[in-house]
């Protein structure tokens, strides 16, 4: 894979702060602590581009990253994780409205990447997100993270379980530790961001 030019653009706490421009966007979504930041860092080859934390629910804004060195340039978008975010109900509702505003109104959005922890598979919040995206007609792919934490038997069982609940296609296995799955994810992103 060619060298990737990448930089952090901004964190948006409201739709008014979303970056302007026509560059296509690929958004990452999943439960808190599923590995979105680790995926961004592995895809770009920049270990500290996205902040990683062992404490769930730390991302409370929508973070935009410019990805260059490819035609066309595009943005990776890190959406707040769902399931574990701490804070007052009013604050959680505000995050939900922010995410919905992005998913429903963002014309630049080309693809959603739903991340599932391969050790846990589908949970109710993941199913709700999948069903909602399908209802809204938003295309998505499934990436199964943290596969390096499974032995061979656990891996086969986990991937089969994830695939059973998919409506089409196969999950892409990904490991932030050894980079497995990076090429396949890039191929999918490239296909979606270069569509006319």
Secondary structure per residue as TSV (DSSP state, phi and psi in degrees):
chain	resnum	aa	ss	phi	psi
A	1	X	-	360.0	139.2
A	2	X	-	-67.0	159.3
A	3	X	-	-61.2	137.2
A	4	X	-	-103.1	126.2
A	5	X	E	-91.1	126.7
A	6	X	E	-146.1	146.9
A	7	X	E	-151.6	149.4
A	8	X	E	-71.8	130.3
A	9	X	E	-94.4	-61.9
A	10	X	E	-169.1	163.6
A	11	X	E	-109.2	128.1
A	12	X	E	-109.2	127.7
A	13	X	S	-103.7	-3.1
A	14	X	S	-152.9	157.1
A	15	X	G	-58.0	-29.3
A	16	X	G	-64.0	-20.0
A	17	X	G	-93.6	-4.2
A	18	X	S	-59.7	141.6
A	19	X	-	-66.9	147.6
A	20	X	-	-86.1	173.5
A	21	X	S	113.5	165.5
A	22	X	-	-104.1	4.4
A	23	X	-	-58.5	133.9
A	24	X	E	-64.9	153.1
A	25	X	E	-126.6	143.1
A	26	X	E	-121.3	119.7
A	27	X	E	-106.2	139.8
A	28	X	E	-103.6	132.4
A	29	X	E	-142.6	148.9
A	30	X	E	170.0	178.7
A	31	X	B	-64.3	155.3
A	32	X	T	-57.3	141.4
A	33	X	T	69.0	22.0
A	34	X	S	-85.3	-16.4
A	35	X	S	113.2	27.6
A	36	X	H	-65.1	-46.4
A	37	X	H	-63.6	-39.7
A	38	X	H	-64.0	-36.2
A	39	X	H	-66.2	-43.9
A	40	X	H	-59.1	-46.0
A	41	X	H	-64.0	-38.6
A	42	X	H	-71.9	-40.9
A	43	X	H	-62.3	-38.9
A	44	X	H	-89.8	-14.8
A	45	X	T	74.0	17.5
A	46	X	-	-117.6	105.8
A	47	X	T	-66.1	-18.9
A	48	X	T	-122.0	19.7
A	49	X	S	-66.5	-49.3
A	50	X	S	-106.7	139.1
A	51	X	-	-74.2	126.2
A	52	X	-	-108.7	143.3
A	53	X	-	-141.5	145.5
A	54	X	S	-82.9	-9.0
A	55	X	S	-94.8	117.2
A	56	X	T	-64.0	152.3
A	57	X	T	80.1	20.8
A	58	X	-	-80.2	-30.2
A	59	X	-	-80.4	113.3
A	60	X	-	-118.2	2.1
A	61	X	S	-126.3	171.4
A	62	X	E	-93.8	121.1
A	63	X	E	-102.9	129.8
A	64	X	E	-109.5	136.5
A	65	X	E	-127.2	130.1
A	66	X	E	-85.6	130.6
A	67	X	E	-114.4	116.2
A	68	X	E	-110.9	-165.9
A	69	X	S	71.9	13.0
A	70	X	S	-141.5	162.7
A	71	X	S	-118.1	118.5
A	72	X	S	-82.6	170.0
A	73	X	-	-65.2	154.3
A	74	X	E	-148.2	178.8
A	75	X	E	-120.6	140.7
A	76	X	E	-95.0	137.6
A	77	X	E	-125.2	122.3
A	78	X	E	-99.4	108.5
A	79	X	-	-87.8	149.3
A	80	X	-	-56.9	139.6
A	81	X	-	-70.5	150.4
A	82	X	B	-109.7	155.1
A	83	X	S	110.6	-35.0
A	84	X	-	-127.9	-2.1
A	85	X	-	-58.2	131.7
A	86	X	-	-92.6	158.9
A	87	X	S	133.4	170.6
A	88	X	-	-62.5	156.1
A	89	X	H	-57.4	-41.2
A	90	X	H	-59.6	-39.7
A	91	X	H	-68.5	-41.7
A	92	X	H	-62.0	-41.5
A	93	X	H	-63.6	-35.7
A	94	X	H	-65.5	-41.2
A	95	X	H	-63.1	-41.8
A	96	X	H	-61.1	-44.3
A	97	X	H	-64.8	-36.5
A	98	X	H	-63.8	-46.4
A	99	X	H	-63.1	-44.5
A	100	X	H	-63.4	-39.1
A	101	X	H	-61.3	-38.5
A	102	X	H	-69.6	-50.9
A	103	X	H	-65.3	-35.2
A	104	X	H	-85.0	-34.2
A	105	X	H	-108.6	-5.0
A	106	X	-	-85.6	105.3
A	107	X	T	-67.2	-27.8
A	108	X	T	-73.9	-13.9
A	109	X	E	-69.0	120.5
A	110	X	E	-106.1	-30.2
A	111	X	E	-156.0	139.6
A	112	X	E	-104.9	135.3
A	113	X	E	-109.5	108.8
A	114	X	E	-88.5	120.8
A	115	X	E	-96.8	129.7
A	116	X	E	-119.5	137.3
A	117	X	E	-71.4	118.0
A	118	X	T	-61.5	-20.7
A	119	X	T	-79.3	-20.7
A	120	X	T	-116.2	-23.4
A	121	X	-	68.0	-152.9
A	122	X	-	-71.2	136.1
A	123	X	-	-123.8	168.6
A	124	X	H	-54.6	-41.8
A	125	X	H	-63.5	-35.4
A	126	X	H	-67.6	-42.5
A	127	X	H	-63.9	-40.8
A	128	X	H	-62.5	-42.3
A	129	X	H	-65.5	-44.6
A	130	X	H	-58.1	-48.6
A	131	X	H	-64.3	-39.3
A	132	X	H	-65.5	-43.9
A	133	X	H	-62.6	-40.8
A	134	X	H	-65.7	-39.6
A	135	X	H	-62.8	-35.1
A	136	X	H	-86.1	-4.6
A	137	X	T	73.8	26.3
A	138	X	-	-92.2	124.6
A	139	X	-	-70.6	145.9
A	140	X	E	-149.0	160.8
A	141	X	E	-128.2	158.7
A	142	X	E	-107.4	128.5
A	143	X	E	-117.2	125.2
A	144	X	E	-95.1	114.0
A	145	X	E	-93.2	168.3
A	146	X	-	61.4	33.9
A	147	X	G	-68.4	-19.8
A	148	X	G	-69.1	-12.9
A	149	X	G	-89.3	1.9
A	150	X	S	-110.8	144.9
A	151	X	-	-80.6	175.9
A	152	X	H	-58.8	-43.2
A	153	X	H	-65.9	-44.4
A	154	X	H	-63.3	-38.4
A	155	X	H	-62.2	-49.8
A	156	X	H	-61.6	-42.6
A	157	X	H	-66.6	-43.2
A	158	X	H	-65.2	-44.2
A	159	X	H	-67.5	-38.0
A	160	X	H	-64.4	-39.2
A	161	X	H	-65.1	-41.9
A	162	X	H	-65.7	-44.3
A	163	X	H	-62.3	-35.6
A	164	X	H	-58.2	-31.1
A	165	X	T	-98.6	8.5
A	166	X	-	-89.6	144.5
A	167	X	S	-80.8	-26.9
A	168	X	S	-161.9	159.3
A	169	X	S	73.4	-172.2
A	170	X	-	-123.8	151.3
A	171	X	-	-71.1	146.9
A	172	X	E	-95.0	115.8
A	173	X	E	-73.2	137.4
A	174	X	-	-137.9	139.2
A	175	X	-	-129.5	120.4
A	176	X	T	-70.0	-22.2
A	177	X	T	-72.2	-49.3
A	178	X	T	-113.3	-1.6
A	179	X	-	84.0	6.5
A	180	X	T	-60.0	134.4
A	181	X	T	96.1	-14.0
A	182	X	H	-59.4	-45.8
A	183	X	H	-61.7	-44.6
A	184	X	H	-64.4	-38.2
A	185	X	H	-67.0	-42.4
A	186	X	H	-62.6	-39.4
A	187	X	H	-61.0	-42.6
A	188	X	H	-65.9	-44.0
A	189	X	H	-62.4	-45.5
A	190	X	H	-60.7	-41.5
A	191	X	H	-60.4	-41.9
A	192	X	H	-77.3	-36.2
A	193	X	H	-83.5	-14.1
A	194	X	T	-101.2	1.9
A	195	X	-	-67.0	138.3
A	196	X	-	-80.9	360.0
